[in-house]
Amino acid sequence: MMEALEKPKRVRQAVMLLWAMTFGLGLIRVVLEFPRLAEASAPIGGATFVIGVQSVTFLVLGAIIFFIGRRHRWALILYTALTVIGIPMSIGPLMESLRSEPISGPIGIVQNIGQVAALVM
């Protein structure tokens, strides 16, 4: 009976951690990285492109986290798969952030660690 009471609390904590890592730290990083990203994507739309991609990304991740909070197993599996695929793919951009944005890089490291920690919970 005690295990049943603890699990919902743990799920709530994990979901809150995902919200904080994805939106809290994610939005801070977007603001810090925006000028560099807009310049790098100038040939394909610049700032408009960056805003569009970031908006869709936050919308999709927000929906997935919402459904994880509603205890939909498929959402947890999808988020886990995206994280497993995304962490290795984020190493290059994270290294670039560490070189060009000294504040954003460490925030990105904390963000990745927090997202993995939330999945483990």
All heavy atoms as an XYZ file, in Angstrom:
920
protein
N       0.830     -1.189      0.000
C       0.000      0.000      0.000
C       0.875      1.253      0.000
O       0.582      2.205     -0.678
C      -0.913     -0.031      1.232
C      -1.877      1.101      1.270
S      -3.244      0.700      0.189
C      -4.359      1.966      0.629
N       1.971      1.228      0.748
C       2.860      2.390      0.806
C       3.473      2.663     -0.555
O       3.617      3.812     -0.950
C       3.943      2.150      1.854
C       4.779      3.372      2.097
S       3.774      4.706      2.764
C       4.757      5.126      4.150
N       3.845      1.619     -1.312
C       4.432      1.778     -2.634
C       3.470      2.510     -3.568
O       3.881      3.359     -4.337
C       4.801      0.399     -3.211
C       5.331      0.439     -4.616
C       6.740      0.998     -4.709
O       7.317      1.418     -3.695
O       7.267      1.012     -5.809
N       2.176      2.202     -3.468
C       1.180      2.859     -4.313
C       1.081      4.345     -3.995
O       0.830      5.157     -4.869
C      -0.182      2.187     -4.138
N       1.287      4.720     -2.727
C       1.228      6.134     -2.358
C       2.469      6.889     -2.806
O       2.396      8.042     -3.166
C       1.049      6.276     -0.843
C      -0.269      5.770     -0.263
C      -0.253      5.876      1.259
C      -1.434      6.534     -0.841
N       3.611      6.241     -2.784
C       4.855      6.907     -3.147
C       4.982      7.139     -4.644
O       5.526      8.140     -5.069
C       6.056      6.094     -2.649
C       6.212      6.152     -1.149
C       7.425      5.365     -0.698
O       8.446      5.387     -1.400
O       7.324      4.722      0.347
N       4.491      6.235     -5.450
C       4.683      6.345     -6.892
C       4.064      7.606     -7.480
O       4.731      8.298     -8.242
C       4.185      5.098     -7.609
C       4.601      5.085     -9.056
C       4.413      3.748     -9.672
C       4.966      3.786    -11.081
N       4.872      2.523    -11.729
N       2.823      7.960     -7.157
C       2.282      9.199     -7.724
C       3.103     10.429     -7.349
O       3.295     11.314     -8.174
C       0.875      9.277     -7.163
C       0.501      7.848     -6.905
C       1.788      7.203     -6.459
N       3.624     10.462     -6.115
C       4.458     11.593     -5.713
C       5.724     11.625     -6.556
O       6.159     12.682     -7.015
C       4.802     11.495     -4.228
C       5.677     12.635     -3.740
C       6.014     12.489     -2.279
C       6.923     13.628     -1.845
N       7.376     13.464     -0.473
N       6.298     10.482     -6.773
C       7.518     10.393     -7.576
C       7.246     10.804     -9.028
O       8.059     11.468     -9.652
C       8.045      8.971     -7.515
C       9.453      8.847     -7.926
C       9.968      7.479     -7.560
N      11.417      7.543     -7.600
C      12.190      6.517     -7.474
N      11.661      5.338     -7.251
N      13.480      6.656     -7.538
N       6.110     10.380     -9.543
C       5.730     10.774    -10.901
C       5.548     12.287    -10.967
O       6.034     12.944    -11.890
C       4.444     10.047    -11.363
C       3.899     10.639    -12.653
C       4.711      8.552    -11.521
N       4.879     12.860     -9.983
C       4.699     14.326     -9.956
C       6.040     15.044     -9.900
O       6.253     16.039    -10.585
C       3.832     14.732     -8.760
C       2.354     14.500     -8.964
C       1.514     15.208     -7.907
N       1.936     14.966     -6.537
C       1.543     13.957     -5.783
N       0.697     13.060     -6.276
N       1.976     13.816     -4.543
N       6.957     14.536     -9.083
C       8.278     15.162     -8.984
C       9.037     15.058    -10.309
O       9.661     16.024    -10.741
C       9.092     14.501     -7.868
C       8.588     14.822     -6.486
C       9.294     14.003     -5.415
O       9.838     12.927     -5.676
N       9.289     14.519     -4.192
N       8.965     13.907    -10.944
C       9.649     13.719    -12.220
C       9.068     14.638    -13.293
O       9.803     15.255    -14.064
C       9.555     12.258    -12.666
N       7.753     14.761    -13.310
C       7.105     15.636    -14.292
C       7.466     17.094    -14.028
O       7.760     17.846    -14.964
C       5.573     15.410    -14.309
C       4.861     16.478    -15.126
C       5.260     14.027    -14.861
N       7.493     17.495    -12.767
C       7.890     18.872    -12.451
C       9.341     19.128    -12.868
O       9.662     20.200    -13.372
C       7.705     19.162    -10.956
C       6.250     19.209    -10.514
S       5.233     20.353    -11.461
C       5.973     21.902    -11.034
N      10.193     18.135    -12.682
C      11.583     18.264    -13.105
C      11.665     18.383    -14.628
O      12.422     19.205    -15.151
C      12.404     17.069    -12.607
C      13.907     17.112    -12.864
C      14.545     18.362    -12.267
C      14.557     15.857    -12.289
N      10.871     17.598    -15.344
C      10.855     17.713    -16.805
C      10.386     19.095    -17.248
O      10.958     19.684    -18.160
C       9.956     16.633    -17.419
C      10.512     15.214    -17.426
C       9.466     14.238    -17.947
C      11.775     15.147    -18.264
N       9.324     19.624    -16.614
C       8.854     20.978    -16.948
C       9.959     22.001    -16.693
O      10.210     22.882    -17.518
C       7.614     21.362    -16.144
C       6.332     20.749    -16.605
C       5.546     19.906    -15.888
C       5.675     20.917    -17.863
N       4.447     19.542    -16.625
C       4.492     20.150    -17.842
C       5.968     21.640    -19.017
C       3.615     20.095    -18.924
C       5.089     21.581    -20.097
C       3.934     20.817    -20.031
N      10.628     21.878    -15.554
C      11.681     22.841    -15.205
C      12.857     22.748    -16.173
O      13.377     23.780    -16.616
C      12.158     22.596    -13.768
N      13.266     21.537    -16.501
C      14.415     21.367    -17.390
C      14.065     21.791    -18.819
O      14.842     22.483    -19.475
C      14.887     19.905    -17.409
C      15.455     19.408    -16.107
S      16.930     20.280    -15.590
C      16.317     21.173    -14.191
N      12.895     21.381    -19.291
C      12.528     21.648    -20.679
C      12.179     23.107    -20.896
O      12.689     23.747    -21.806
C      11.347     20.747    -21.092
O      11.737     19.384    -20.919
C      10.964     20.980    -22.541
N      11.310     23.638    -20.053
C      10.844     25.004    -20.287
C      11.635     26.036    -19.509
O      12.014     27.067    -20.064
C       9.341     25.117    -19.990
C       8.524     24.461    -21.054
C       8.136     23.147    -20.927
C       8.184     25.147    -22.200
C       7.405     22.523    -21.922
C       7.463     24.534    -23.201
C       7.065     23.215    -23.066
N      11.914     25.759    -18.250
C      12.670     26.726    -17.455
C      14.049     26.967    -18.037
O      14.368     28.061    -18.515
N      14.857     25.931    -18.053
C      16.215     26.064    -18.567
C      16.228     26.182    -20.087
O      17.063     26.887    -20.662
C      17.084     24.890    -18.113
C      17.323     24.790    -16.607
C      18.222     23.615    -16.288
C      17.903     26.081    -16.058
N      15.306     25.509    -20.743
C      15.243     25.577    -22.205
C      14.987     26.983    -22.718
O      15.626     27.436    -23.671
N      14.058     27.686    -22.098
C      13.769     29.060    -22.525
C      14.952     29.990    -22.251
O      15.246     30.877    -23.064
C      12.505     29.580    -21.844
C      11.203     28.964    -22.357
C      10.030     29.385    -21.480
C      10.961     29.341    -23.805
N      15.616     29.782    -21.136
C      16.810     30.592    -20.841
C      17.866     30.366    -21.925
O      18.454     31.319    -22.448
C      17.375     30.248    -19.442
C      16.416     30.736    -18.360
C      18.768     30.856    -19.253
C      16.738     30.220    -16.969
N      18.069     29.110    -22.284
C      19.059     28.805    -23.322
C      18.663     29.377    -24.676
O      19.520     29.850    -25.423
C      19.267     27.298    -23.435
C      19.992     26.744    -22.220
C      20.519     25.361    -22.441
N      21.643     25.445    -23.361
C      21.909     24.527    -24.277
N      21.151     23.473    -24.410
N      22.949     24.664    -25.067
N      17.393     29.336    -25.011
C      16.942     29.899    -26.292
C      17.265     31.390    -26.343
O      17.768     31.892    -27.352
C      15.430     29.654    -26.511
C      14.895     30.509    -27.641
C      15.174     28.186    -26.800
N      16.986     32.092    -25.267
C      17.277     33.534    -25.234
C      18.780     33.776    -25.371
O      19.206     34.646    -26.138
C      16.724     34.169    -23.936
C      17.229     35.588    -23.762
C      15.199     34.143    -23.945
N      19.586     33.015    -24.654
C      21.039     33.198    -24.710
C      21.616     32.837    -26.082
O      22.546     33.485    -26.558
C      21.725     32.354    -23.625
C      21.481     32.775    -22.181
C      22.050     31.730    -21.226
C      22.085     34.137    -21.904
N      21.078     31.819    -26.701
C      21.624     31.312    -27.961
C      20.974     31.934    -29.195
O      21.462     31.752    -30.310
C      21.424     29.787    -28.031
C      22.108     29.017    -26.952
C      23.503     28.572    -27.334
O      23.857     28.667    -28.516
O      24.237     28.153    -26.432
N      19.892     32.672    -29.021
C      19.122     33.164    -30.159
C      19.953     33.932    -31.189
O      19.857     33.630    -32.389
C      17.927     34.006    -29.690
C      17.030     34.399    -30.813
C      16.112     33.499    -31.321
C      17.114     35.662    -31.385
C      15.294     33.840    -32.377
C      16.295     36.018    -32.440
C      15.380     35.106    -32.943
N      20.768     34.911    -30.785
C      21.527     35.646    -31.811
C      22.434     34.736    -32.652
O      22.486     34.859    -33.880
C      22.366     36.642    -30.997
C      21.632     36.797    -29.714
C      20.994     35.460    -29.448
N      23.100     33.794    -32.003
C      23.991     32.883    -32.724
C      23.201     31.956    -33.643
O      23.571     31.735    -34.799
C      24.822     32.065    -31.732
C      25.856     31.160    -32.386
C      26.649     30.379    -31.358
N      25.846     29.440    -30.595
C      25.470     28.239    -31.042
N      25.814     27.840    -32.248
N      24.756     27.431    -30.290
N      22.084     31.440    -33.147
C      21.269     30.540    -33.958
C      20.645     31.265    -35.145
O      20.570     30.725    -36.246
C      20.178     29.898    -33.093
C      20.655     28.940    -32.014
C      19.487     28.486    -31.140
C      21.367     27.748    -32.625
N      20.171     32.490    -34.921
C      19.560     33.265    -36.008
C      20.598     33.560    -37.095
O      20.294     33.465    -38.287
C      18.966     34.555    -35.461
N      21.798     33.889    -36.675
C      22.858     34.173    -37.653
C      23.233     32.909    -38.428
O      23.395     32.940    -39.656
C      24.086     34.730    -36.949
C      25.201     35.109    -37.891
C      26.427     35.645    -37.167
O      26.281     36.250    -36.092
O      27.537     35.436    -37.695
N      23.356     31.803    -37.727
C      23.739     30.551    -38.374
C      22.669     30.064    -39.339
O      22.977     29.405    -40.338
C      24.025     29.484    -37.328
N      21.410     30.382    -39.067
C      20.321     29.916    -39.929
C      19.852     30.988    -40.906
O      18.807     30.829    -41.538
C      19.153     29.432    -39.070
O      18.619     30.505    -38.320
N      20.618     32.055    -41.060
C      20.241     33.155    -41.964
C      19.898     32.684    -43.379
O      18.907     33.144    -43.951
C      21.326     34.226    -41.985
N      20.647     31.752    -43.962
C      20.318     31.327    -45.331
C      18.956     30.634    -45.463
O      18.403     30.574    -46.547
C      21.439     30.354    -45.693
C      22.554     30.653    -44.761
C      21.915     31.177    -43.512
N      18.427     30.119    -44.374
C      17.143     29.411    -44.456
C      16.032     30.100    -43.669
O      15.040     29.477    -43.320
C      17.278     27.939    -44.009
C      17.899     27.844    -42.618
C      18.070     27.143    -45.022
C      17.908     26.440    -42.047
N      16.187     31.369    -43.368
C      15.108     32.092    -42.717
C      15.504     32.833    -41.467
O      14.711     33.584    -40.924
N      16.681     32.591    -40.954
C      17.176     33.337    -39.808
C      16.290     33.240    -38.586
O      15.889     32.158    -38.161
N      15.969     34.408    -38.044
C      15.205     34.474    -36.791
C      13.842     33.808    -36.923
O      13.392     33.113    -36.006
C      15.051     35.929    -36.358
N      13.191     33.978    -38.058
C      11.873     33.360    -38.256
C      11.973     31.846    -38.184
O      11.136     31.186    -37.561
C      11.288     33.784    -39.616
O      11.239     35.207    -39.665
C       9.912     33.209    -39.829
N      13.004     31.312    -38.813
C      13.219     29.867    -38.785
C      13.466     29.379    -37.361
O      12.877     28.391    -36.922
C      14.398     29.497    -39.692
C      14.737     28.039    -39.667
C      13.973     27.127    -40.368
C      15.827     27.572    -38.943
C      14.280     25.771    -40.350
C      16.146     26.225    -38.909
C      15.372     25.320    -39.616
N      14.328     30.073    -36.636
C      14.651     29.682    -35.257
C      13.400     29.728    -34.387
O      13.130     28.791    -33.629
C      15.767     30.576    -34.671
C      15.978     30.290    -33.189
C      17.069     30.386    -35.434
N      12.633     30.787    -34.487
C      11.406     30.909    -33.690
C      10.433     29.784    -34.036
O       9.822     29.174    -33.153
C      10.763     32.294    -33.885
C      11.648     33.365    -33.247
C       9.350     32.330    -33.301
C      11.252     34.787    -33.587
N      10.295     29.473    -35.312
C       9.395     28.398    -35.726
C       9.812     27.048    -35.189
O       9.003     26.306    -34.622
N      11.091     26.724    -35.350
C      11.588     25.427    -34.878
C      11.471     25.330    -33.359
O      11.023     24.307    -32.826
C      13.050     25.201    -35.339
C      13.669     24.010    -34.622
C      13.108     25.014    -36.840
N      11.862     26.384    -32.658
C      11.792     26.356    -31.193
C      10.340     26.257    -30.721
O      10.049     25.536    -29.762
C      12.465     27.599    -30.597
C      13.957     27.638    -30.801
C      14.685     26.502    -30.098
O      14.219     25.938    -29.126
N      15.855     26.171    -30.597
N       9.438     26.945    -31.384
C       8.020     26.890    -30.997
C       7.461     25.482    -31.161
O       6.785     24.963    -30.261
C       7.196     27.878    -31.835
O       7.609     29.189    -31.590
N       7.725     24.869    -32.301
C       7.245     23.502    -32.536
C       7.877     22.540    -31.528
O       7.191     21.676    -30.967
C       7.531     23.066    -33.990
C       7.275     21.581    -34.182
C       6.689     23.877    -34.962
N       9.162     22.705    -31.274
C       9.853     21.836    -30.323
C       9.233     21.942    -28.933
O       8.932     20.923    -28.300
C      11.352     22.195    -30.260
O      11.918     22.026    -31.565
C      12.087     21.318    -29.260
N       9.035     23.177    -28.459
C       8.440     23.356    -27.133
C       7.002     22.838    -27.092
O       6.575     22.248    -26.096
C       8.493     24.821    -26.692
C       9.841     25.248    -26.178
C      10.515     26.313    -26.750
C      10.441     24.596    -25.120
C      11.757     26.713    -26.270
C      11.682     24.978    -24.627
C      12.343     26.038    -25.210
N       6.256     23.021    -28.163
C       4.876     22.541    -28.217
C       4.830     21.015    -28.127
O       4.063     20.448    -27.339
C       4.198     23.028    -29.498
C       2.749     22.632    -29.681
C       1.876     23.327    -28.634
C       2.277     23.010    -31.073
N       5.655     20.343    -28.913
C       5.671     18.879    -28.918
C       6.152     18.347    -27.565
O       5.530     17.446    -26.985
C       6.551     18.339    -30.070
C       6.803     16.850    -29.936
C       5.907     18.657    -31.411
N       7.249     18.904    -27.043
C       7.744     18.439    -25.745
C       6.743     18.723    -24.627
O       6.558     17.898    -23.729
C       9.095     19.072    -25.426
C      10.263     18.568    -26.268
C      11.534     19.335    -25.934
C      10.470     17.080    -26.090
N       6.088     19.871    -24.689
C       5.067     20.193    -23.691
C       3.927     19.190    -23.714
O       3.447     18.743    -22.666
N       3.493     18.808    -24.915
C       2.419     17.813    -25.030
C       2.867     16.463    -24.472
O       2.118     15.804    -23.738
C       1.990     17.676    -26.489
N       4.085     16.067    -24.801
C       4.589     14.778    -24.302
C       4.682     14.795    -22.777
O       4.255     13.845    -22.114
C       5.955     14.443    -24.944
C       5.793     14.193    -26.442
C       6.578     13.219    -24.267
C       7.103     14.091    -27.195
N       5.211     15.861    -22.214
C       5.321     15.952    -20.751
C       3.939     15.967    -20.110
O       3.712     15.336    -19.073
C       6.155     17.180    -20.331
C       7.606     17.005    -20.801
C       6.123     17.381    -18.815
C       8.445     18.260    -20.690
N       3.002     16.673    -20.711
C       1.624     16.694    -20.211
C       1.072     15.268    -20.129
O       0.496     14.870    -19.115
C       0.745     17.567    -21.115
C      -0.713     17.472    -20.798
C      -1.245     18.196    -19.743
C      -1.548     16.662    -21.545
C      -2.596     18.114    -19.437
C      -2.896     16.566    -21.247
C      -3.420     17.296    -20.189
N       1.270     14.491    -21.190
C       0.746     13.123    -21.200
C       1.524     12.203    -20.261
O       0.955     11.258    -19.714
C       0.697     12.569    -22.622
C      -0.443     13.135    -23.421
C      -0.202     13.978    -24.487
C      -1.755     12.854    -23.080
C      -1.250     14.522    -25.216
C      -2.818     13.385    -23.799
C      -2.559     14.223    -24.872
N       2.802     12.476    -20.057
C       3.543     11.718    -19.039
C       2.904     11.985    -17.678
O       2.710     11.062    -16.880
C       5.041     12.099    -19.028
C       5.739     11.586    -20.281
C       5.732     11.538    -17.772
C       7.164     12.088    -20.451
N       2.588     13.241    -17.409
C       1.932     13.604    -16.152
C       0.577     12.941    -15.977
O       0.144     12.671    -14.855
N      -0.080     12.660    -17.090
C      -1.368     11.950    -17.061
C      -1.183     10.435    -17.022
O      -2.132      9.685    -17.131
C      -2.205     12.323    -18.292
C      -2.606     13.751    -18.359
C      -3.719     13.987    -17.425
N      -4.161     15.366    -17.570
C      -5.225     15.833    -17.004
N      -5.973     15.056    -16.259
N      -5.549     17.094    -17.150
N       0.085     10.036    -16.920
C       0.491      8.636    -16.784
C       0.190      7.799    -18.016
O      -0.134      6.615    -17.928
C      -0.108      8.035    -15.526
C       0.311      8.881    -14.324
C       0.145      8.281    -13.022
N       1.041      7.139    -12.861
C       0.940      6.327    -11.835
N       0.065      6.526    -10.922
N       1.759      5.310    -11.731
N       0.350      8.394    -19.177
C       0.252      7.651    -20.430
C       1.623      7.042    -20.720
O       2.601      7.757    -20.938
C      -0.166      8.576    -21.580
C      -1.579      9.026    -21.484
N      -2.605      8.322    -22.077
C      -2.139     10.087    -20.872
C      -3.748      8.944    -21.832
N      -3.484     10.025    -21.099
N       1.671      5.748    -20.711
C       2.946      5.044    -20.866
C       3.601      5.339    -22.212
O       4.818      5.434    -22.312
C       2.722      3.543    -20.692
C       4.014      2.773    -20.625
C       3.899      1.628    -19.654
N       5.108      0.847    -19.610
C       6.167      1.145    -18.871
N       6.158      2.225    -18.133
N       7.224      0.379    -18.860
N       2.800      5.472    -23.279
C       3.363      5.738    -24.593
C       4.156      7.051    -24.586
O       5.162      7.165    -25.286
C       2.271      5.770    -25.673
C       1.267      6.878    -25.505
C       0.046      6.798    -24.889
C       1.410      8.238    -25.929
N      -0.577      8.016    -24.903
C       0.227      8.921    -25.543
C       2.404      8.947    -26.589
C       0.033     10.266    -25.800
C       2.206     10.298    -26.850
C       1.019     10.938    -26.459
N       3.699      8.037    -23.811
C       4.396      9.326    -23.758
C       5.749      9.167    -23.075
O       6.750      9.754    -23.511
C       3.546     10.364    -23.032
N       5.789      8.369    -22.033
C       7.058      8.112    -21.347
C       8.026      7.369    -22.266
O       9.211      7.695    -22.330
C       6.817      7.320    -20.060
C       8.059      6.972    -19.246
C       8.800      8.236    -18.814
C       7.673      6.133    -18.043
N       7.512      6.384    -22.988
C       8.351      5.638    -23.927
C       8.864      6.568    -25.029
O      10.053      6.536    -25.378
C       7.573      4.439    -24.515
C       7.300      3.402    -23.416
C       8.315      3.816    -25.691
C       6.296      2.342    -23.791
N       7.996      7.419    -25.563
C       8.399      8.355    -26.606
C       9.446      9.335    -26.089
O      10.467      9.569    -26.751
C       7.178      9.118    -27.134
C       7.448     10.174    -28.205
C       8.118      9.551    -29.430
C       6.148     10.867    -28.590
N       9.233      9.895    -24.896
C      10.196     10.843    -24.329
C      11.541     10.154    -24.071
O      12.596     10.721    -24.335
C       9.656     11.467    -23.042
C      10.457     12.667    -22.617
C      10.112     13.933    -23.060
C      11.566     12.546    -21.799
C      10.859     15.047    -22.695
C      12.318     13.643    -21.426
C      11.955     14.896    -21.868
O      12.698     15.990    -21.524
N      11.474      8.924    -23.584
C      12.705      8.167    -23.338
C      13.459      7.941    -24.648
O      14.684      8.143    -24.715
C      12.390      6.822    -22.662
O      11.704      7.078    -21.429
C      13.650      6.018    -22.396
N      12.738      7.536    -25.686
C      13.376      7.306    -26.985
C      13.991      8.599    -27.519
O      15.127      8.604    -28.010
C      12.365      6.744    -27.981
N      13.257      9.706    -27.428
C      13.777     10.991    -27.904
C      15.014     11.414    -27.106
O      15.959     11.981    -27.663
C      12.698     12.066    -27.832
C      11.542     11.921    -28.816
C      10.459     12.951    -28.525
C      12.030     12.031    -30.248
N      15.007     11.132    -25.816
C      16.161     11.480    -24.979
C      17.364     10.620    -25.325
O      18.479     11.132    -25.463
C      15.802     11.337    -23.483
O      14.712     12.220    -23.195
C      16.978     11.688    -22.602
N      17.151      9.325    -25.485
C      18.253      8.420    -25.830
C      18.854      8.811    -27.179
O      20.079      8.805    -27.349
C      17.762      6.951    -25.841
C      18.765      6.025    -26.500
C      17.449      6.496    -24.421
N      18.021      9.189    -28.127
C      18.513      9.625    -29.437
C      19.126     11.028    -29.342
O      20.162     11.309    -29.939
C      17.365      9.622    -30.475
C      16.908      8.189    -30.738
C      17.795     10.306    -31.766
C      15.595      8.091    -31.484
N      18.488     11.895    -28.563
C      18.881     13.299    -28.516
C      20.144     13.601    -27.736
O      20.898     14.503    -28.116
N      20.396     12.893    -26.662
C      21.586     13.189    -25.839
C      22.871     13.065    -26.661
O      23.666     14.003    -26.692
C      21.617     12.318    -24.570
C      20.457     12.655    -23.638
C      22.962     12.435    -23.853
C      20.549     13.962    -22.900
N      23.100     11.960    -27.361
C      24.335     11.899    -28.156
C      24.379     12.971    -29.253
O      25.432     13.528    -29.547
C      24.311     10.490    -28.775
C      23.393      9.704    -27.927
C      22.390     10.675    -27.384
N      23.224     13.266    -29.841
C      23.179     14.273    -30.906
C      23.372     15.688    -30.365
O      23.656     16.609    -31.123
C      21.861     14.170    -31.673
C      21.736     12.865    -32.439
S      20.158     12.684    -33.264
C      20.256     13.976    -34.476
N      23.202     15.875    -29.059
C      23.342     17.212    -28.473
C      24.783     17.533    -28.079
O      25.072     18.674    -27.728
C      22.432     17.347    -27.246
O      22.938     16.587    -26.160
N      25.666     16.560    -28.167
C      27.048     16.784    -27.721
C      27.733     17.867    -28.557
O      28.345     18.784    -28.010
C      27.850     15.465    -27.718
C      27.293     14.542    -26.641
C      29.336     15.729    -27.498
C      27.852     13.140    -26.650
N      27.633     17.790    -29.881
C      28.245     18.797    -30.747
C      27.711     20.200    -30.485
O      28.493     21.136    -30.217
N      26.383     20.392    -30.539
C      25.850     21.718    -30.233
C      26.176     22.184    -28.816
O      26.394     23.375    -28.587
C      24.333     21.538    -30.410
C      24.201     20.412    -31.368
C      25.357     19.491    -31.068
N      26.238     21.257    -27.876
C      26.583     21.627    -26.510
C      28.029     22.109    -26.423
O      28.318     23.098    -25.737
C      26.353     20.433    -25.582
C      26.326     20.701    -24.097
C      25.329     21.786    -23.745
C      25.982     19.431    -23.357
N      28.926     21.456    -27.143
C      30.323     21.900    -27.175
C      30.425     23.291    -27.799
O      31.183     24.137    -27.328
C      31.187     20.899    -27.949
C      31.225     19.515    -27.308
S      31.731     19.550    -25.593
C      33.472     19.466    -25.780
N      29.650     23.527    -28.852
C      29.616     24.854    -29.482
C      29.088     25.891    -28.492
O      29.601     27.000    -28.409
C      28.747     24.822    -30.744
C      28.607     26.153    -31.431
C      29.924     26.722    -31.947
O      30.831     25.945    -32.299
O      30.051     27.962    -31.981
N      28.077     25.528    -27.725
C      27.536     26.445    -26.709
C      28.579     26.764    -25.645
O      28.683     27.902    -25.195
C      26.301     25.841    -26.027
O      25.220     25.796    -26.906
N      29.330     25.759    -25.245
C      30.376     25.987    -24.242
C      31.431     26.962    -24.757
O      31.949     27.778    -23.998
C      31.027     24.670    -23.838
C      30.185     23.755    -22.948
C      30.793     22.368    -22.874
C      30.019     24.351    -21.566
N      31.719     26.898    -26.062
C      32.716     27.808    -26.645
C      32.156     29.209    -26.855
O      32.833     30.196    -26.592
C      33.207     27.269    -27.991
C      34.223     26.164    -27.874
C      34.864     25.849    -29.220
N      33.919     25.281    -30.186
C      33.606     23.994    -30.271
N      34.162     23.141    -29.443
N      32.763     23.561    -31.165
N      30.911     29.311    -27.337
C      30.382     30.619    -27.737
C      29.539     31.308    -26.668
O      29.458     32.531    -26.644
C      29.558     30.479    -29.018
O      28.428     29.676    -28.789
N      28.890     30.554    -25.835
C      28.017     31.112    -24.790
C      28.380     30.470    -23.451
O      27.838     29.433    -23.092
C      26.545     30.843    -25.109
C      26.000     31.584    -26.294
C      25.918     33.077    -26.042
O      25.794     33.490    -24.873
O      25.996     33.819    -27.026
N      29.288     31.073    -22.697
C      29.778     30.429    -21.477
C      28.703     30.156    -20.426
O      28.872     29.281    -19.587
C      30.824     31.394    -20.940
C      30.748     32.621    -21.752
C      29.920     32.346    -22.959
N      27.594     30.858    -20.473
C      26.512     30.598    -19.516
C      25.593     29.499    -20.037
O      25.169     28.619    -19.290
C      25.709     31.887    -19.238
C      26.603     32.924    -18.568
C      24.481     31.603    -18.381
C      25.984     34.291    -18.426
N      25.286     29.523    -21.326
C      24.355     28.566    -21.909
C      24.890     27.138    -21.893
O      24.130     26.193    -21.674
C      24.018     28.977    -23.341
O      23.131     28.052    -23.917
N      26.183     26.968    -22.120
C      26.751     25.628    -22.142
C      26.548     24.865    -20.845
O      25.992     23.756    -20.861
N      26.973     25.435    -19.704
C      26.729     24.737    -18.434
C      25.238     24.529    -18.142
O      24.860     23.491    -17.587
C      27.366     25.660    -17.396
C      28.415     26.405    -18.149
C      27.851     26.587    -19.531
N      24.405     25.475    -18.536
C      22.960     25.293    -18.355
C      22.497     24.091    -19.175
O      21.678     23.290    -18.715
C      22.179     26.566    -18.740
C      22.459     27.685    -17.739
C      20.678     26.282    -18.805
C      21.872     29.038    -18.132
N      23.030     23.938    -20.374
C      22.682     22.791    -21.213
C      23.088     21.471    -20.589
O      22.364     20.483    -20.682
N      24.246     21.461    -19.949
C      24.697     20.242    -19.268
C      23.743     19.899    -18.128
O      23.302     18.762    -17.983
C      26.143     20.405    -18.766
C      27.104     20.493    -19.960
C      26.529     19.259    -17.828
C      28.512     20.886    -19.603
N      23.394     20.907    -17.324
C      22.439     20.699    -16.222
C      21.094     20.238    -16.776
O      20.450     19.343    -16.215
C      22.285     21.992    -15.381
C      21.141     21.870    -14.398
C      23.590     22.299    -14.664
N      20.665     20.827    -17.878
C      19.392     20.466    -18.498
C      19.395     18.991    -18.914
O      18.442     18.260    -18.619
C      19.159     21.362    -19.713
C      17.812     21.204    -20.354
C      17.647     22.148    -21.531
O      18.626     22.610    -22.131
N      16.416     22.448    -21.867
N      20.451     18.541    -19.572
C      20.522     17.135    -19.985
C      20.547     16.194    -18.787
O      19.854     15.177    -18.777
C      21.759     16.900    -20.861
C      21.579     17.411    -22.267
O      20.477     17.649    -22.726
N      22.680     17.588    -22.967
N      21.320     16.530    -17.781
C      21.384     15.695    -16.576
C      20.013     15.646    -15.896
O      19.556     14.584    -15.474
C      22.473     16.207    -15.607
C      23.855     15.978    -16.215
C      22.356     15.534    -14.239
C      24.989     16.656    -15.474
N      19.358     16.799    -15.803
C      18.032     16.847    -15.168
C      16.995     16.039    -15.925
O      16.143     15.373    -15.314
N      17.045     16.074    -17.250
C      16.089     15.298    -18.039
C      16.307     13.804    -17.856
O      15.352     13.044    -17.711
C      16.179     15.700    -19.509
C      15.607     17.070    -19.763
C      15.903     17.588    -21.151
O      16.865     17.183    -21.791
N      15.077     18.505    -21.611
N      17.555     13.384    -17.823
C      17.848     11.970    -17.588
C      17.439     11.579    -16.169
O      16.848     10.513    -15.960
C      19.335     11.658    -17.860
C      19.701     10.257    -17.399
C      19.668     11.854    -19.339
N      17.708     12.436    -15.204
C      17.313     12.147    -13.813
C      15.802     12.001    -13.698
O      15.308     11.114    -12.994
C      17.803     13.257    -12.884
N      15.069     12.843    -14.391
C      13.598     12.745    -14.346
C      13.122     11.434    -14.937
O      12.170     10.827    -14.438
C      12.973     13.925    -15.087
N      13.778     10.973    -15.981
C      13.386      9.693    -16.585
C      13.677      8.521    -15.646
O      12.918      7.564    -15.600
C      14.110      9.479    -17.911
C      13.607     10.316    -19.074
C      14.490     10.112    -20.292
C      12.163      9.976    -19.398
N      14.775      8.620    -14.915
C      15.133      7.558    -13.984
C      14.148      7.487    -12.826
O      13.865      6.421    -12.294
C      16.589      7.737    -13.486
C      16.932      6.766    -12.379
C      17.556      7.602    -14.652
N      13.617      8.649    -12.443
C      12.657      8.686    -11.326
C      11.439      7.886    -11.698
O      10.733      7.335    -10.959
C      12.251     10.128    -11.024
C      13.381     10.940    -10.451
S      12.960     12.684    -10.223
C      11.961     12.599     -8.754
